Amino acid sequence: MKRSPMELAALASAAVPGLAPTGVSGAPDDPADFESALLVDEAGKQWRVRAPRHAEASMRLETELQVLRAFTPAVRAEIPFLIPHVAGTVRLGDLRTFVYSHIEGSTRSLEELTAGGKDLAVEVGRAIAAIHELPRTLVSEADLPGYEANEVRQRRLNELDQAATTGRIPSDLLRRWEHALEDVTLWRFNPTVVHGDLHEDNLLFSAGRVCAVTGWTDLTVADPADDFAWLAAAHDADFADRVHAAYLAARSDAADEHLLRRAALAAEFALAQWMVRGLALDDHTMVAEAEDMMHSLSADLAAEEAAASEALAESDMDTPAGFGYEPDAESDSDSGHAQQDDDDPRTGSAGDGDIPESADTTHSGAAHHDSTETSALPVVRQP
C-alpha cells in the first residue's frame, strides 16, 4: 500500500516523541524499495522519514542503522562530510520506519553535476576517496561482510551464471561480460570500504561542496570500482575522468589502472542484476524494463562495432599487412569456466579492448572498436 507524505509525517511523529511537523513534501528515493518524505517542524528543523515497502527493504534500513552506529564521533570527525543520524523508529507490522535528522543541502542531477565544471567533479572525487579511506574495521564492527578481490570476481561470475539460466540475456552480452570476468588481470585491486549504493541522489551539496553522504544501506569491503558505476550514465566522459583524477590525488593507495573499466562493467551488469531481482520479486515491470535496456545496449554495441569495422576497413587501404589490432594469443583467464574453440569469440582476452578507460566509448577515438568495449548507459539503482 502506497503511503502519502502526510501518512509518513504521522509515522514520523510516532517515531520521534515531540515531533510536530508543520510541513511535508516528497523526497527522492528508490520507489521500488522505499517511500520517503521531508518534514519541517515548528522550529524550522528538517527531518527525513523512510518507510520500507517490503521485508528486504526493511532489512536494508536495519543494516544502515548498524552502519551509522559504527560511525563513532572519532570516525565522523575524520571525514569531510556529514553522516545522517537516526532520530527514531516506529514499527508497523513487520516493517520498521526510520526518521533521520535531516542534513542541510540538496541533491543535484547527473546532468547538473556534469554541467558544474571541474570544481564539482573534484568534490565528488574527494568524497569517494574519503569513503574508500575509511578503516576496514568499520565494516567488521557493523557485523557486515567483506570480500577480497578474487571473491568479488567469483561472486560476479556466480551472478552471471544465475542470470544466464533465465535465458533472457542477449548472447553477445553474455560473452562480453564473461570475457571481462575471466580476465584475472582486470580484477587485481586492493579492496576498500565501499558505500555500495553511491549515486547522485545520495550526495548532498551546499555552497558547491559535498556536505553530506546518505544511503548507507550497502556498506561493505569490496571493489572500489562499484562506487564509480553510476558515472557510466554521464554522457560527458570528461566528467568521469575529472572525478577519477581527483579521487586518485586524494587516495593513499597506488593507482588502480582498471578501476574505470570495472566500473563501466558494473554499470552494464546491473541490468542483469535488476532483471534477476525482478524475477525474484515477480515484478513483470522490472523484468521488462531490464530486458528492454539490455536489448538496447546490445543493439548500440552492434551498431558501434559495425561503424568501427567500416572505419577499419577503409583505413586498411593504407595500412601495411600485419599492422593493426591483434588479440592476445592467450587469455589469462580463470580455469573454472569451460574453454572454447579457437574460433569462438569467448576465447579472446578481456584485456585492453574490453572495458574502456572512460565510461563513454565515443570519446576513445580508436580506429578499431572491440565488441567488448563498454558504452555509456543508464545505471540501474541496486538494492
SERO-4910 file (N, C-alpha, C, O; in steps of 0.05 Angstrom, whole numbers):
BEGIN
 pado doro    nc1    nc2    nc3   cac1   cac2   cac3    cc1    cc2    cc3    oc1    oc2    oc3
  Met    A     17    -24      0      0      0      0     18     25      0     35     28     17
  Lys    A     12     42    -19     28     67    -21     19     87      0     -5     92      3
  Arg    A     38     99     14     32    119     35     37    147     24     56    151      9
  Ser    A     20    165     31     23    193     23     43    206     42     49    196     63
  Pro    A     54    229     34     72    244     52     60    251     79     73    251     99
  Met    A     34    256     79     20    262    104     20    237    122     24    240    147
  Glu    A     16    214    111     17    189    127     45    184    138     48    175    160
  Leu    A     65    190    121     93    187    131     99    207    153    113    200    172
  Ala    A     87    231    152     91    251    173     79    240    199     90    245    220
  Ala    A     56    227    197     44    216    221     61    194    233     64    192    258
  Leu    A     73    177    216     91    157    226    116    169    240    125    160    260
  Ala    A    126    191    228    149    205    240    142    216    268    159    215    286
  Ser    A    118    226    271    110    237    297    109    215    318    115    219    341
  Ala    A    101    191    309    101    168    328    129    158    334    134    148    356
  Ala    A    147    162    315    175    152    319    192    171    337    209    161    351
  Val    A    186    196    335    202    216    349    184    232    368    169    249    359
  Pro    A    184    226    394    167    240    413    171    270    412    194    280    412
  Gly    A    149    285    410    151    314    410    153    326    382    151    350    379
  Leu    A    158    309    361    159    319    334    132    327    324    114    310    323
  Ala    A    128    352    317    103    362    306    107    375    279    113    399    278
  Pro    A    105    359    258    111    371    231     91    393    224     67    391    228
  Thr    A    102    414    212     85    435    202     85    436    171     69    450    159
  Gly    A    103    421    159    104    420    130    115    393    122    132    381    136
  Val    A    107    383     98    117    358     89    117    358     58    100    370     45
  Ser    A    137    344     47    139    342     18    152    315     11    165    303     28
  Gly    A    148    305    -13    161    281    -21    191    284    -23    200    306    -27
  Ala    A    205    262    -22    235    263    -24    244    242    -44    231    221    -46
  Pro    A    265    248    -59    275    228    -79    285    203    -65    299    204    -45
  Asp    A    278    180    -76    286    154    -64    281    133    -85    270    138   -106
  Asp    A    289    108    -78    284     86    -96    255     77    -92    248     65    -72
  Pro    A    238     82   -112    209     77   -108    203     47   -106    181     40    -96
  Ala    A    221     30   -115    215      1   -113    218     -9    -84    207    -29    -77
  Asp    A    234      6    -68    240     -3    -41    229     14    -19    222      5      2
  Phe    A    229     41    -23    223     59     -1    202     80     -9    199     87    -33
  Glu    A    189     90     11    173    115      9    185    135     28    190    129     51
  Ser    A    190    159     18    205    179     33    191    206     33    176    212     15
  Ala    A    197    221     54    186    248     55    205    266     72    219    256     89
  Leu    A    205    291     66    219    311     82    199    327     98    178    335     89
  Leu    A    205    330    124    188    344    143    201    369    153    225    370    155
  Val    A    185    388    161    194    412    175    178    415    200    153    413    199
  Asp    A    191    420    223    177    422    248    172    452    255    179    469    239
  Glu    A    161    457    279    154    484    287    178    502    289    176    526    285
  Ala    A    202    490    295    226    506    298    241    510    272    262    522    271
  Gly    A    229    499    250    242    502    224    263    480    219    276    481    198
  Lys    A    266    461    237    285    439    233    273    419    214    249    413    214
  Gln    A    291    408    197    282    389    177    288    360    185    308    354    200
  Trp    A    271    342    177    273    314    183    268    298    157    254    307    139
  Arg    A    279    274    156    273    256    134    262    230    144    272    219    164
  Val    A    241    220    132    228    195    140    229    175    116    223    183     94
  Arg    A    237    151    122    239    130    102    223    105    111    229     94    133
  Ala    A    204     97     96    187     73    102    193     52     82    190     57     58
  Pro    A    201     28     90    206      6     71    180     -5     60    159     -5     73
  Arg    A    181    -14     35    157    -24     22    155    -55     24    134    -66     18
  His    A    177    -68     32    176    -97     35    198   -105     54    214    -88     63
  Ala    A    199   -131     61    217   -140     82    246   -136     75    262   -130     92
  Glu    A    253   -140     50    281   -137     41    290   -108     45    312   -103     55
  Ala    A    273    -89     38    280    -61     42    282    -54     71    299    -38     79
  Ser    A    264    -66     88    266    -61    116    292    -71    128    304    -58    145
  Met    A    302    -94    118    327   -104    127    350    -86    120    369    -83    135
  Arg    A    348    -73     96    369    -54     88    370    -31    107    392    -21    114
  Leu    A    347    -21    116    347      1    135    358     -8    162    371      8    176
  Glu    A    352    -32    170    363    -43    195    394    -44    193    408    -38    212
  Thr    A    404    -52    169    433    -52    164    444    -24    166    466    -20    178
  Glu    A    431     -5    154    441     22    155    443     32    184    461     47    191
  Leu    A    424     24    201    425     32    229    451     21    242    464     36    257
  Gln    A    458     -4    236    483    -15    246    507      2    236    526      7    251
  Val    A    506      9    210    528     24    198    531     51    212    553     59    219
  Leu    A    509     65    215    510     92    227    520     91    255    533    110    265
  Arg    A    513     70    270    523     67    297    553     62    297    567     70    316
  Ala    A    563     49    276    592     44    274    608     69    269    632     70    274
  Phe    A    595     90    258    608    115    253    610    130    280    593    147    287
  Thr    A    631    124    295    635    137    321    641    167    317    648    175    295
  Pro    A    639    183    338    647    211    335    675    215    324    680    233    309
  Ala    A    694    197    332    721    199    322    722    195    292    737    209    278
  Val    A    707    175    282    707    169    253    694    192    238    704    201    217
  Arg    A    672    202    249    657    224    235    674    249    234    672    264    214
  Ala    A    691    253    253    708    277    253    730    276    232    740    296    224
  Glu    A    736    252    222    757    249    202    748    252    173    764    255    156
  Ile    A    722    250    169    712    251    141    702    280    135    692    294    152
  Pro    A    705    288    109    699    316    102    669    322     96    663    342     84
  Phe    A    652    304    105    623    309    101    608    297    124    619    282    140
  Leu    A    582    304    126    566    295    148    553    268    141    549    261    118
  Ile    A    546    253    162    532    228    161    505    230    176    505    243    196
  Pro    A    484    219    166    458    221    179    458    209    207    475    192    214
  His    A    439    218    223    434    207    250    405    196    250    387    210    240
  Val    A    401    173    261    374    162    264    362    175    289    372    171    311
  Ala    A    340    189    286    327    203    308    306    185    322    300    189    345
  Gly    A    295    166    307    275    149    319    264    129    299    268    133    275
  Thr    A    251    109    308    239     88    291    211     81    302    205     85    325
  Val    A    195     70    284    169     60    292    162     36    276    167     35    251
  Arg    A    151     15    288    145     -9    274    116    -10    267     98     -4    283
  Leu    A    111    -17    242     84    -20    232     82    -48    220     91    -52    197
  Gly    A     70    -66    234     70    -94    226     99   -105    227    112   -103    248
  Asp    A    108   -117    206    135   -129    205    156   -109    195    180   -116    194
  Leu    A    148    -85    188    166    -66    176    171    -42    195    153    -34    209
  Arg    A    196    -32    195    202    -10    213    209     15    197    226     14    178
  Thr    A    196     37    203    201     63    190    222     78    206    221     78    231
  Phe    A    240     91    192    262    106    204    259    136    199    251    144    178
  Val    A    266    151    220    266    180    218    294    190    223    307    182    243
  Tyr    A    304    208    206    331    218    208    331    248    212    314    262    200
  Ser    A    350    258    228    354    286    229    364    295    202    386    287    194
  His    A    349    312    189    356    319    161    380    337    160    382    356    176
  Ile    A    397    332    141    421    348    138    416    369    116    404    364     96
  Glu    A    426    393    122    423    415    102    438    408     76    457    393     77
  Gly    A    428    418     55    440    412     29    419    401     10    397    395     18
  Ser    A    426    399    -15    408    389    -35    423    371    -55    447    374    -59
  Thr    A    407    354    -67    419    336    -88    420    351   -114    407    371   -119
  Arg    A    437    341   -132    439    351   -159    438    328   -179    449    307   -174
  Ser    A    424    333   -200    422    312   -221    449    307   -233    467    324   -231
  Leu    A    452    285   -247    477    279   -260    483    300   -282    506    307   -286
  Glu    A    462    309   -295    465    330   -315    475    356   -302    493    369   -314
  Glu    A    465    363   -279    474    387   -265    503    384   -256    518    403   -257
  Leu    A    510    360   -247    538    355   -239    557    358   -262    578    371   -260
  Thr    A    550    346   -285    569    347   -308    571    375   -318    591    383   -330
  Ala    A    549    391   -315    550    419   -325    564    437   -305    569    460   -310
  Gly    A    569    427   -281    581    443   -260    610    448   -262    622    463   -246
  Gly    A    623    435   -281    652    440   -285    670    424   -267    661    406   -253
  Lys    A    695    432   -267    716    417   -253    712    417   -223    717    396   -210
  Asp    A    702    439   -212    700    440   -182    682    419   -171    689    406   -151
  Leu    A    659    414   -183    641    394   -173    652    366   -177    649    349   -160
  Ala    A    666    362   -199    679    336   -204    700    330   -183    702    308   -173
  Val    A    715    350   -176    735    347   -155    722    341   -128    732    324   -113
  Glu    A    700    354   -122    686    349    -97    676    320    -96    679    306    -75
  Val    A    665    310   -117    655    283   -118    678    263   -115    676    244   -100
  Gly    A    700    268   -129    723    250   -128    735    249   -100    742    227    -90
  Arg    A    736    272    -87    747    272    -59    728    258    -40    738    245    -21
  Ala    A    702    261    -44    683    247    -26    685    217    -29    685    203     -9
  Ile    A    688    207    -53    691    178    -57    717    169    -45    718    147    -33
  Ala    A    738    184    -48    764    177    -37    762    175     -6    773    157      6
  Ala    A    747    194      6    744    194     35    730    168     44    737    157     65
  Ile    A    710    160     29    696    135     36    715    111     34    715     94     52
  His    A    731    110     13    749     88      9    773     88     28    787     68     31
  Glu    A    778    111     41    800    112     61    790    104     89    806    103    107
  Leu    A    764    100     92    754     92    118    766     66    127    772     49    110
  Pro    A    770     62    153    783     37    162    764     13    157    740     15    161
  Arg    A    776     -9    149    760    -33    144    747    -44    169    727    -58    167
  Thr    A    758    -37    192    745    -46    217    717    -34    220    701    -45    235
  Leu    A    712    -12    207    685      0    208    664    -20    199    642    -22    210
  Val    A    671    -35    178    652    -55    167    649    -79    185    627    -88    190
  Ser    A    672    -89    195    671   -112    212    656   -106    239    642   -122    249
  Glu    A    660    -81    249    647    -74    274    617    -71    270    601    -73    289
  Ala    A    608    -65    245    580    -64    239    569    -92    233    546    -95    225
  Asp    A    586   -113    236    579   -141    230    570   -144    201    550   -158    196
  Leu    A    584   -132    183    578   -133    155    600   -148    140    623   -149    150
  Pro    A    595   -160    117    615   -176    103    635   -160     88    631   -137     82
  Gly    A    658   -172     83    679   -161     66    689   -182     47    688   -206     54
  Tyr    A    700   -173     24    708   -192      4    735   -184     -8    741   -160    -12
  Glu    A    752   -204    -12    777   -199    -26    772   -198    -56    750   -204    -66
  Ala    A    793   -190    -71    789   -184   -100    778   -209   -115    759   -207   -130
  Asn    A    791   -232   -110    782   -256   -125    754   -264   -116    739   -275   -133
  Glu    A    747   -259    -91    720   -266    -82    699   -248    -96    677   -257   -103
  Val    A    706   -223   -100    688   -205   -115    684   -215   -143    661   -216   -152
  Arg    A    705   -223   -156    703   -233   -184    687   -259   -185    670   -262   -202
  Gln    A    692   -277   -166    677   -302   -166    647   -298   -160    631   -312   -171
  Arg    A    641   -280   -142    613   -274   -137    599   -263   -162    576   -271   -167
  Arg    A    613   -246   -176    601   -235   -201    598   -257   -222    578   -258   -237
  Leu    A    617   -275   -224    615   -298   -242    590   -315   -235    576   -324   -252
  Asn    A    587   -320   -209    564   -335   -200    537   -321   -207    518   -334   -215
  Glu    A    537   -295   -204    513   -280   -212    508   -281   -242    486   -283   -251
  Leu    A    530   -281   -258    527   -284   -287    516   -311   -294    498   -313   -311
  Asp    A    526   -332   -281    515   -359   -286    485   -360   -279    469   -371   -294
  Gln    A    478   -348   -257    449   -347   -249    433   -332   -269    411   -341   -277
  Ala    A    443   -309   -278    428   -293   -298    425   -308   -324    405   -306   -337
  Ala    A    446   -323   -332    446   -337   -357    424   -359   -358    413   -365   -379
  Thr    A    418   -371   -334    398   -392   -334    370   -382   -340    353   -398   -346
  Thr    A    366   -356   -339    339   -345   -345    333   -346   -375    310   -345   -383
  Gly    A    355   -347   -391    351   -346   -420    342   -320   -431    333   -318   -454
  Arg    A    344   -299   -415    333   -272   -423    355   -253   -431    349   -230   -439
  Ile    A    381   -260   -428    402   -241   -434    413   -246   -462    418   -269   -469
  Pro    A    416   -225   -478    426   -229   -505    453   -243   -504    470   -237   -487
  Ser    A    457   -261   -523    482   -278   -522    507   -261   -525    528   -268   -513
  Asp    A    506   -239   -540    530   -223   -543    538   -210   -517    562   -206   -511
  Leu    A    518   -202   -500    524   -191   -474    536   -212   -455    554   -206   -440
  Leu    A    525   -236   -457    536   -257   -440    565   -262   -446    582   -264   -428
  Arg    A    572   -263   -472    600   -267   -480    617   -244   -471    640   -247   -461
  Arg    A    607   -220   -475    622   -196   -468    628   -195   -438    651   -189   -430
  Trp    A    608   -201   -421    612   -200   -392    630   -223   -383    646   -219   -365
  Glu    A    627   -246   -396    644   -268   -388    673   -262   -395    691   -269   -379
  His    A    678   -250   -418    706   -242   -425    718   -226   -402    740   -232   -393
  Ala    A    704   -205   -394    715   -187   -374    719   -200   -348    739   -195   -334
  Leu    A    700   -218   -340    702   -231   -314    724   -252   -313    734   -259   -292
  Glu    A    730   -264   -336    751   -284   -337    779   -273   -341    798   -288   -339
  Asp    A    781   -247   -345    807   -235   -347    817   -227   -319    809   -207   -308
  Val    A    833   -245   -307    841   -241   -279    857   -215   -275    858   -204   -253
  Thr    A    871   -206   -296    887   -181   -293    869   -157   -288    878   -138   -275
  Leu    A    845   -158   -297    826   -136   -293    817   -134   -264    809   -113   -254
  Trp    A    820   -157   -250    809   -159   -222    831   -159   -201    827   -170   -179
  Arg    A    854   -148   -208    875   -145   -188    873   -117   -176    882    -97   -188
  Phe    A    861   -115   -152    857    -89   -139    858    -93   -109    855   -116    -99
  Asn    A    862    -72    -94    861    -72    -65    833    -66    -56    823    -44    -61
  Pro    A    819    -85    -43    792    -79    -33    792    -56    -14    811    -52      1
  Thr    A    770    -41    -14    767    -18      5    739    -19     16    722    -34      8
  Val    A    735     -2     36    708      3     45    693     16     22    703     34      9
  Val    A    669      5     16    653     14     -7    626     22      2    613      8     18
  His    A    616     45     -7    589     54      0    569     34    -10    550     27      5
  Gly    A    571     26    -35    555      4    -45    529     13    -59    517     -2    -74
  Asp    A    520     38    -53    495     48    -66    499     77    -73    481     94    -70
  Leu    A    523     84    -82    530    112    -87    519    121   -114    523    107   -135
  His    A    506    143   -114    496    156   -138    488    185   -131    490    192   -107
  Glu    A    480    200   -150    475    229   -146    455    235   -124    456    256   -111
  Asp    A    435    217   -120    414    222   -100    424    219    -72    411    227    -53
  Asn    A    448    207    -68    459    203    -41    482    223    -35    496    219    -15
  Leu    A    485    243    -52    505    264    -47    490    290    -44    475    298    -61
  Leu    A    495    303    -21    482    329    -16    503    351    -19    526    348     -9
  Phe    A    496    372    -32    514    395    -37    504    420    -23    480    425    -21
  Ser    A    523    436    -14    518    462     -3    541    480    -10    564    473     -5
  Ala    A    536    503    -21    556    522    -29    578    509    -47    601    515    -45
  Gly    A    569    492    -65    587    479    -84    604    457    -73    623    448    -86
  Arg    A    599    448    -49    615    427    -36    597    404    -28    573    407    -23
  Val    A    608    380    -28    594    356    -17    592    359     13    613    357     27
  Cys    A    568    364     23    566    369     52    556    344     67    559    343     91
  Ala    A    545    325     53    535    300     66    533    278     46    529    282     22
  Val    A    536    253     56    531    229     41    511    212     56    514    207     80
  Thr    A    490    203     42    469    188     54    467    160     41    483    153     24
  Gly    A    446    145     50    441    119     37    461     97     43    471     84     25
  Trp    A    468     94     69    489     75     76    478     47     81    486     34    101
  Thr    A    461     37     64    449     11     68    465    -12     58    460    -35     65
  Asp    A    485     -7     42    500    -29     28    530    -27     33    546    -36     16
  Leu    A    538    -16     56    567    -14     62    580    -42     63    568    -61     74
  Thr    A    603    -44     52    618    -69     52    647    -63     46    655    -40     40
  Val    A    664    -83     47    691    -82     37    691    -98     11    686   -122     11
  Ala    A    697    -85    -11    696    -98    -37    711    -82    -58    731    -69    -52
  Asp    A    701    -81    -82    714    -68   -105    709    -38   -105    685    -30   -106
  Pro    A    729    -21   -102    724      8   -103    711     17   -128    698     38   -128
  Ala    A    713      2   -150    701     10   -175    670     11   -173    658     26   -188
  Asp    A    659     -4   -155    629     -4   -152    618     24   -146    596     30   -154
  Asp    A    634     40   -132    624     67   -125    628     87   -148    620    110   -146
  Phe    A    639     78   -171    641     94   -195    621     86   -217    619    100   -237
  Ala    A    606     65   -212    589     54   -233    568     74   -242    562     76   -266
  Trp    A    558     90   -224    537    109   -231    547    130   -251    531    142   -266
  Leu    A    573    135   -252    584    155   -270    584    145   -299    588    161   -318
  Ala    A    578    119   -303    576    109   -331    552    121   -345    551    120   -370
  Ala    A    533    132   -330    510    145   -343    515    173   -352    499    185   -365
  Ala    A    539    184   -344    546    211   -353    555    211   -382    575    197   -388
  His    A    542    226   -399    549    226   -427    574    243   -433    584    243   -455
  Asp    A    583    258   -412    607    274   -414    629    257   -401    632    257   -377
  Ala    A    645    244   -418    667    227   -407    687    243   -391    700    232   -373
  Asp    A    690    268   -398    710    285   -384    702    287   -354    720    289   -337
  Phe    A    676    287   -348    668    290   -320    678    266   -304    690    269   -283
  Ala    A    673    242   -314    682    218   -300    713    218   -298    723    210   -277
  Asp    A    727    227   -318    756    228   -317    765    248   -296    785    243   -281
  Arg    A    751    271   -293    759    291   -273    753    280   -245    769    284   -226
  Val    A    731    266   -242    725    254   -216    746    234   -209    756    234   -186
  His    A    754    218   -228    774    197   -223    801    210   -216    815    200   -198
  Ala    A    809    231   -230    834    244   -225    835    256   -196    855    253   -182
  Ala    A    813    269   -188    812    280   -161    812    257   -140    824    260   -119
  Tyr    A    799    235   -147    799    212   -129    828    201   -125    836    196   -103
  Leu    A    842    198   -147    870    188   -145    887    206   -129    904    197   -113
  Ala    A    884    232   -132    900    251   -118    895    250    -88    913    257    -72
  Ala    A    871    241    -80    864    241    -51    868    214    -38    866    212    -14
  Arg    A    874    193    -54    878    166    -43    907    162    -34    926    174    -46
  Ser    A    910    145    -14    937    138     -5    947    114    -19    972    109    -19
  Asp    A    930     97    -31    938     73    -45    949     80    -73    944    102    -83
  Ala    A    963     61    -84    972     64   -112    949     64   -131    928     53   -125
  Ala    A    953     76   -154    931     78   -174    922     50   -183    939     32   -187
  Asp    A    896     47   -187    884     23   -198    878     28   -227    858     41   -233
  Glu    A    895     17   -245    892     24   -273    867     14   -286    859     24   -307
  His    A    854     -6   -275    830    -17   -287    804     -9   -273    783    -19   -279
  Leu    A    806     11   -255    782     17   -239    758     26   -256    736     16   -252
  Leu    A    763     45   -274    741     55   -290    730     34   -309    706     34   -316
  Arg    A    747     16   -318    737     -6   -335    719    -25   -320    698    -33   -330
  Arg    A    726    -31   -295    708    -48   -279    683    -33   -271    661    -45   -269
  Ala    A    685     -7   -268    661      9   -261    641      8   -284    617      6   -280
  Ala    A    652     11   -309    634     10   -332    621    -17   -335    598    -20   -342
  Leu    A    637    -38   -329    625    -65   -330    603    -68   -309    582    -80   -315
  Ala    A    608    -58   -285    588    -59   -264    562    -45   -272    540    -55   -266
  Ala    A    565    -23   -286    541     -8   -295    525    -25   -315    500    -25   -313
  Glu    A    538    -38   -333    524    -55   -352    512    -79   -338    488    -86   -342
  Phe    A    527    -92   -321    518   -117   -309    495   -112   -290    480   -130   -283
  Ala    A    492    -87   -281    470    -80   -263    443    -86   -277    423    -91   -263
  Leu    A    442    -85   -303    418    -91   -318    410   -120   -314    386   -126   -309
  Ala    A    429   -138   -315    423   -166   -310    415   -171   -281    397   -186   -275
  Gln    A    429   -157   -262    421   -160   -234    393   -150   -229    378   -162   -213
  Trp    A    386   -128   -242    359   -117   -239    338   -136   -250    317   -139   -238
  Met    A    344   -149   -272    325   -168   -283    322   -192   -265    299   -201   -260
  Val    A    344   -203   -254    342   -226   -236    326   -218   -211    310   -234   -201
  Arg    A    331   -194   -201    315   -185   -178    286   -183   -184    269   -191   -168
  Gly    A    279   -173   -208    252   -170   -216    238   -198   -217    215   -201   -210
  Leu    A    253   -218   -227    242   -245   -228    237   -255   -200    216   -268   -195
  Ala    A    255   -250   -182    252   -260   -155    228   -247   -141    214   -260   -125
  Leu    A    223   -221   -148    200   -207   -136    175   -211   -152    153   -201   -144
  Asp    A    176   -226   -174    154   -230   -192    143   -203   -201    119   -199   -204
  Asp    A    161   -184   -207    154   -157   -216    159   -156   -246    181   -153   -256
  His    A    137   -159   -261    139   -161   -290    149   -135   -302    162   -135   -323
  Thr    A    142   -112   -289    151    -86   -300    182    -84   -298    194    -76   -317
  Met    A    193    -92   -275    222    -91   -272    236   -109   -293    255   -101   -305
  Val    A    225   -133   -297    237   -151   -316    236   -140   -344    256   -141   -359
  Ala    A    213   -129   -351    210   -118   -378    229    -94   -383    241    -92   -404
  Glu    A    231    -77   -362    249    -54   -365    278    -64   -368    293    -53   -385
  Ala    A    286    -83   -352    314    -93   -354    319   -106   -381    340   -101   -393
  Glu    A    300   -122   -391    303   -134   -417    305   -113   -439    322   -116   -457
  Asp    A    288    -93   -438    289    -72   -458    316    -58   -459    327    -53   -480
  Met    A    327    -52   -435    353    -38   -433    375    -56   -443    394    -46   -456
  Met    A    374    -82   -437    395   -100   -446    395   -102   -477    416   -102   -489
  His    A    371   -105   -488    369   -106   -517    378    -80   -531    390    -80   -552
  Ser    A    372    -58   -518    381    -32   -528    411    -30   -527    423    -21   -546
  Leu    A    423    -39   -505    452    -39   -503    464    -57   -524    484    -50   -537
  Ser    A    453    -80   -528    463    -99   -548    462    -87   -576    481    -89   -591
  Ala    A    440    -73   -582    438    -61   -609    458    -38   -612    470    -35   -633
  Asp    A    461    -22   -591    480      0   -592    509    -10   -597    524      1   -613
  Leu    A    516    -32   -583    543    -43   -586    547    -54   -614    568    -51   -625
  Ala    A    526    -67   -624    528    -78   -652    532    -56   -672    548    -58   -691
  Ala    A    517    -34   -668    520    -11   -687    547      1   -685    559      9   -705
  Glu    A    558      4   -660    585     15   -657    606     -3   -670    625      7   -682
  Glu    A    603    -29   -666    622    -47   -677    622    -46   -708    643    -47   -721
  Ala    A    597    -44   -719    595    -43   -748    608    -17   -759    622    -18   -779
  Ala    A    604      5   -745    616     30   -754    646     29   -751    661     39   -769
  Ala    A    656     17   -729    685     15   -726    697     -3   -746    719      2   -756
  Ser    A    684    -25   -753    694    -44   -773    696    -31   -800    715    -35   -815
  Glu    A    676    -14   -806    676      0   -832    700     20   -833    713     22   -853
  Ala    A    704     34   -810    726     53   -810    753     38   -812    772     48   -825
  Leu    A    755     14   -799    779     -1   -801    784    -11   -829    807    -11   -838
  Ala    A    763    -20   -842    766    -29   -870    776     -7   -888    792    -12   -906
  Glu    A    766     17   -884    775     39   -900    804     46   -895    820     52   -913
  Ser    A    812     44   -869    840     50   -862    859     29   -872    883     34   -876
  Asp    A    849      4   -876    867    -18   -885    878    -13   -912    899    -24   -920
  Met    A    865      4   -928    875     10   -955    903     23   -954    919     20   -972
  Asp    A    909     37   -932    934     50   -929    951     38   -907    971     50   -898
  Thr    A    944     14   -897    958      2   -874    974    -22   -884    963    -40   -897
  Pro    A   1000    -24   -877   1016    -47   -885   1005    -72   -873    993    -72   -851
  Ala    A   1008    -94   -887    998   -120   -877   1011   -127   -851   1034   -122   -846
  Gly    A    994   -138   -833   1004   -147   -807   1006   -125   -787   1014   -130   -764
  Phe    A    997   -100   -794    998    -78   -775    970    -71   -766    952    -70   -783
  Gly    A    966    -68   -740    939    -60   -730    933    -77   -706    950    -88   -693
  Tyr    A    907    -78   -700    898    -92   -676    900   -122   -679    891   -133   -699
  Glu    A    913   -135   -660    913   -164   -659    908   -173   -630    922   -163   -612
  Pro    A    889   -191   -626    884   -200   -599    907   -216   -588    923   -227   -603
  Asp    A    909   -217   -561    929   -233   -548    926   -262   -557    904   -272   -560
  Ala    A    949   -276   -559    948   -304   -567    935   -321   -546    922   -341   -552
  Glu    A    939   -313   -521    928   -329   -499    914   -310   -480    921   -287   -477
  Ser    A    893   -321   -468    877   -305   -449    884   -315   -421    883   -339   -415
  Asp    A    891   -296   -404    898   -303   -376    871   -305   -361    865   -289   -344
  Ser    A    857   -326   -367    830   -329   -355    830   -351   -334    848   -368   -332
  Asp    A    809   -350   -319    805   -369   -297    797   -396   -309    781   -398   -328
  Ser    A    808   -418   -298    802   -444   -310    776   -455   -301    768   -477   -309
  Gly    A    761   -441   -284    736   -450   -273    714   -451   -294    694   -465   -291
  His    A    717   -436   -316    697   -436   -338    708   -451   -362    732   -450   -367
  Ala    A    691   -465   -376    699   -481   -398    713   -464   -419    703   -443   -426
  Gln    A    735   -474   -431    749   -461   -452    735   -468   -479    726   -490   -483
  Gln    A    734   -448   -497    721   -452   -523    742   -458   -545    766   -455   -540
  Asp    A    732   -465   -569    749   -470   -591    762   -443   -600    752   -422   -592
  Asp    A    783   -445   -616    797   -421   -624    780   -401   -639    785   -377   -637
  Asp    A    760   -411   -654    743   -392   -669    720   -382   -653    703   -367   -664
  Asp    A    718   -389   -628    696   -379   -611    705   -353   -599    727   -351   -588
  Pro    A    689   -331   -602    697   -305   -592    702   -304   -562    715   -285   -553
  Arg    A    693   -324   -547    697   -323   -519    725   -329   -511    732   -326   -487
  Thr    A    742   -339   -529    770   -345   -522    787   -320   -523    810   -322   -514
  Gly    A    778   -298   -532    794   -274   -533    799   -263   -506    783   -267   -487
  Ser    A    821   -248   -503    827   -235   -477    807   -213   -471    799   -198   -490
  Ala    A    799   -210   -446    783   -188   -438    800   -165   -428    792   -151   -409
  Gly    A    823   -162   -440    842   -142   -430    836   -114   -440    814   -104   -436
  Asp    A    855   -101   -454    853    -73   -460    830    -67   -479    824    -43   -482
  Gly    A    818    -86   -493    796    -79   -511    769    -82   -499    749    -75   -512
  Asp    A    766    -92   -474    740    -99   -464    725    -76   -452    703    -69   -461
  Ile    A    736    -64   -431    721    -43   -417    738    -17   -420    762    -18   -414
  Pro    A    726      5   -428    743     29   -434    754     42   -410    744     38   -388
  Glu    A    774     59   -415    785     75   -393    765     96   -383    766    103   -360
  Ser    A    748    105   -400    727    123   -392    700    109   -396    699     90   -411
  Ala    A    679    120   -384    653    107   -386    640    111   -413    621     96   -418
  Asp    A    649    129   -429    636    134   -455    655    129   -477    675    143   -481
  Thr    A    651    107   -492    670     99   -512    670    117   -536    688    114   -553
  Thr    A    651    135   -539    650    152   -562    673    172   -561    679    185   -581
  His    A    687    174   -539    710    192   -537    737    178   -541    757    191   -538
  Ser    A    736    152   -547    762    138   -548    778    145   -572    803    146   -571
  Gly    A    765    150   -595    779    157   -619    794    134   -632    810    139   -650
  Ala    A    790    110   -623    805     87   -634    793     79   -660    769     80   -665
  Ala    A    811     71   -679    802     62   -705    788     35   -702    768     31   -716
  His    A    798     18   -685    785     -8   -680    768     -6   -655    777      5   -635
  His    A    744    -16   -657    726    -16   -633    717    -44   -627    700    -55   -640
  Asp    A    730    -57   -608    723    -84   -600    695    -85   -590    685    -67   -576
  Ser    A    681   -107   -596    653   -110   -588    650   -113   -558    628   -113   -548
  Thr    A    672   -116   -544    670   -119   -515    676    -93   -501    678    -93   -476
  Glu    A    678    -70   -515    681    -45   -501    654    -36   -490    633    -45   -498
  Thr    A    655    -18   -470    631    -11   -455    622     17   -461    638     36   -458
  Ser    A    598     21   -470    587     47   -476    573     59   -452    567     44   -433
  Ala    A    569     85   -452    554     98   -430    525     88   -432    514     85   -454
  Leu    A    513     82   -410    485     72   -410    472     79   -383    486     86   -364
  Pro    A    445     79   -382    432     84   -357    440     65   -336    443     41   -341
  Val    A    444     74   -312    452     57   -290    427     50   -273    413     68   -265
  Val    A    423     24   -268    401     16   -252    409     16   -223    430      5   -216
  Arg    A    394     29   -206    400     30   -178    396      2   -165    376    -10   -169
  Gln    A    416     -6   -151    415    -33   -139    408    -31   -110    416    -12    -96
  Pro    A    394    -51   -100    387    -51    -71    411    -58    -54    409    -59    -30
***
